[in-house]
């Protein structure tokens, strides 16, 4: 018998500052997926159906990204955590598994550190870490990671983005790259504020607050310059955490959605 087709539902939740857009699928224990900055829940479009047979999967567009509204001002990461929990409260979700990628991993870390009573299990894909303050400052001057998307009236910026990125994706199904490209060029002018929030976030002092009662998985990619060099130090800060290295590195949810989903499923179901 064929498995029934999984339906991904989209919606908006209104909060006192604006709306959060989200995608959801499935029934069961809630599983929250947090994307990296400049992307959206679209990056989990291929993952949701793979997890929906055992979980109620919720993937929001984080404030300032995708179709969610901008925050009224620059927020610290702690405020993003508060507003995400308000969003989940409106969906009737009290406790949940949570997995985040890159800046989404930093947000998941903060939620687990500050609100342990809400988190069942935690999966951090490529948690951003830096050697020193100078490394954080360097990112603020990198236009790929920080600031509004540079555009041109003749649209040549689109060709430049395509030509710079497509060679890294051409061995994969074209649809995967298309999801990546559409999210990338939809980068909102103030989306970089979440990058700034992560740059200000003292992750080294927050990680030890993740309680042993929250099983934690640290995932790094073999080409992950932001997290792989820190994996041993992060395990020292979260002694009960497990760690695994996976091949494709950045944007695993789009590059290999099956591997991304199975990594989460095996850990949270174990």
C-alpha positions in Angstrom: 0.0 0.0 0.0 1.3 3.4 -0.9 1.9 5.9 1.9 -0.6 8.8 1.9 0.7 12.0 0.5 1.9 14.4 3.2 0.3 17.8 3.1 2.3 20.9 4.2 0.1 23.5 5.6 1.1 27.2 5.8 -0.2 29.9 8.1 0.4 33.0 10.1 0.4 33.7 13.8 -0.2 37.3 15.0 1.8 38.6 17.9 1.8 42.1 19.3 4.6 43.3 17.0 3.6 41.5 13.8 3.1 38.1 12.2 5.1 35.0 12.0 4.7 32.8 8.9 5.2 29.0 9.3 4.9 25.7 7.6 3.7 22.6 9.4 2.9 18.9 8.7 2.1 15.7 10.5 0.8 14.7 13.9 2.5 13.6 17.1 5.1 15.0 19.4 5.9 18.6 18.3 9.3 19.1 16.5 10.4 22.6 15.8 12.8 23.3 13.0 14.7 26.7 12.9 16.4 27.9 9.7 19.5 29.9 9.3 19.4 33.7 8.7 18.5 34.9 5.2 16.5 31.8 4.5 13.1 30.6 5.6 10.9 27.6 6.3 11.1 27.0 2.6 14.6 25.5 3.2 12.8 22.7 5.1 10.2 22.0 2.4 11.8 18.6 1.6 12.4 17.7 5.2 8.9 18.2 6.6 7.3 15.3 4.6 10.1 13.0 5.8 9.4 13.7 9.5 5.6 14.2 9.4 4.8 10.5 9.8 6.0 10.6 13.4 5.9 14.2 14.5 4.0 17.4 14.4 6.7 19.4 12.5 6.6 23.2 12.8 9.0 25.3 10.8 8.6 29.1 11.3 10.1 31.9 9.2 12.1 33.6 12.0 11.3 37.3 12.5 12.8 39.4 9.7 13.1 36.4 7.4 10.9 34.9 4.7 7.3 36.0 5.0 7.5 36.9 8.7 7.4 40.6 9.7 10.5 42.5 10.8 11.0 43.1 14.5 10.2 46.7 15.5 13.9 47.2 16.4 17.2 45.3 16.7 16.5 42.5 19.1 19.0 40.4 21.2 18.8 36.7 20.7 17.0 36.4 24.0 14.1 38.4 22.6 13.9 36.1 19.5 13.5 33.2 22.0 10.7 34.9 23.9 8.8 35.7 20.7 9.2 32.2 19.3 7.8 30.7 22.5 4.8 33.1 22.3 4.3 31.8 18.7 4.4 28.2 19.9 2.0 29.1 22.8 -0.5 30.3 20.2 -0.2 27.0 18.4 -0.9 25.2 21.7 2.5 23.7 22.0 4.0 23.4 25.5 6.9 21.0 25.1 8.8 20.1 22.0 11.9 18.7 20.3 13.9 21.5 18.7 16.5 21.5 15.9 18.2 24.5 14.5 20.8 25.2 11.8 23.4 28.0 12.1 21.8 31.0 13.6 18.7 28.8 14.1 21.0 26.6 16.2 22.0 29.6 18.3 18.4 30.4 18.9 17.6 26.8 19.8 20.5 26.8 22.2 19.1 29.9 24.0 15.7 28.4 24.2 17.1 25.3 25.8 19.3 27.3 28.2 16.6 29.7 29.3 13.5 27.6 29.1 14.6 24.0 29.8 11.0 23.0 30.9 9.9 23.5 27.3 12.5 21.4 25.5 12.5 17.6 25.2 15.6 17.1 23.0 17.9 19.5 21.2 19.8 19.1 17.9 22.3 21.8 16.9 23.4 21.8 13.3 26.5 24.1 12.9 26.2 26.2 15.9 28.1 29.5 15.2 31.2 30.0 17.3 34.2 32.3 17.0 37.8 32.3 18.2 37.6 35.9 19.5 35.9 39.2 19.2 38.0 40.1 16.1 36.5 37.1 14.3 33.0 38.4 15.1 33.9 41.8 13.9 35.3 40.4 10.6 31.9 38.9 9.9 30.3 42.3 10.2 32.4 43.5 7.3 31.6 40.5 5.1 28.8 41.4 2.6 27.9 37.8 2.0 26.9 37.3 5.7 26.1 40.8 6.9 23.9 43.6 5.5 21.2 44.0 2.9 21.4 42.2 -0.4 23.3 44.3 -2.9 21.1 44.8 -6.0 21.4 46.3 -9.5 18.8 47.8 -11.7 19.7 45.6 -14.7 19.3 42.4 -12.5 23.0 41.4 -13.0 23.2 40.7 -9.2 20.9 37.7 -9.8 23.2 36.3 -12.5 26.3 36.9 -10.3 24.6 35.1 -7.3 23.6 32.2 -9.6 27.0 31.8 -11.2 28.8 32.0 -7.8 26.6 29.4 -6.2 25.3 27.0 -8.8 28.6 25.1 -9.3 28.4 23.9 -5.7 24.9 22.5 -6.3 24.9 21.2 -9.9 25.5 17.6 -8.8 22.2 17.7 -6.8 18.6 17.8 -8.1 17.9 21.2 -9.6 14.9 21.7 -7.3 17.2 21.7 -4.3 19.2 24.6 -5.7 16.1 26.4 -6.8 14.8 26.5 -3.2 18.2 27.8 -2.1 18.4 30.5 -4.8 14.8 31.7 -4.2 15.4 32.1 -0.5 18.8 33.7 -1.0 17.5 36.4 -3.4 14.5 37.1 -1.1 16.9 38.3 1.6 15.1 41.1 3.4 16.9 44.4 4.1 16.8 44.0 7.9 17.3 40.2 8.0 21.0 40.8 9.0 19.8 41.9 12.4 19.5 38.3 13.4 23.1 37.8 12.4 24.0 40.8 14.6 22.0 39.2 17.5 24.0 36.0 17.1 27.3 37.9 16.9 26.4 39.5 20.3 25.3 36.2 21.8 27.7 34.8 24.4 27.3 31.2 23.4 30.2 30.0 25.5 28.6 31.1 28.7 25.1 29.9 27.7 26.0 26.4 26.5 26.8 25.1 30.0 23.2 26.1 31.1 21.8 23.3 28.9 20.7 20.8 31.5 21.6 17.1 31.4 17.8 16.5 31.4 17.8 17.8 27.7 19.5 15.2 25.5 21.6 17.2 23.0 23.2 16.3 19.7 25.9 18.5 18.2 26.1 18.2 14.4 29.0 19.6 12.3 29.9 19.3 8.7 33.3 18.3 7.4 33.6 21.7 5.7 32.0 23.7 8.5 34.5 26.4 9.4 32.1 28.0 12.0 31.5 24.9 14.2 33.8 22.0 13.4 36.9 23.6 15.0 34.9 24.1 18.2 33.3 20.7 18.5 35.5 19.4 21.3 35.2 22.7 23.2 31.4 22.6 22.8 31.4 19.0 24.1 33.4 20.3 27.1 30.8 22.9 27.8 27.9 20.5 27.3 29.4 17.2 28.7 26.2 15.2 28.2 26.0 16.0 24.5 26.6 13.6 21.7 28.5 14.7 18.6 28.4 13.6 14.9 30.1 14.9 11.8 28.1 14.7 8.5 29.5 15.2 4.9 27.8 18.0 3.1 28.2 20.8 5.7 26.2 24.0 5.1 22.6 23.8 4.1 22.3 20.1 4.8 18.5 20.3 4.8 18.5 21.2 1.1 21.6 19.3 0.0 20.6 16.0 1.6 17.1 16.3 3.2 17.0 12.5 3.8 20.2 12.6 5.9 19.1 15.7 7.7 15.7 14.2 8.6 17.1 10.8 9.6 19.7 12.4 11.8 17.0 14.2 13.7 14.6 11.2 13.8 17.2 8.7 15.1 18.3 11.0 17.9 14.9 12.3 19.1 13.3 8.8 18.8 16.1 7.0 20.6 
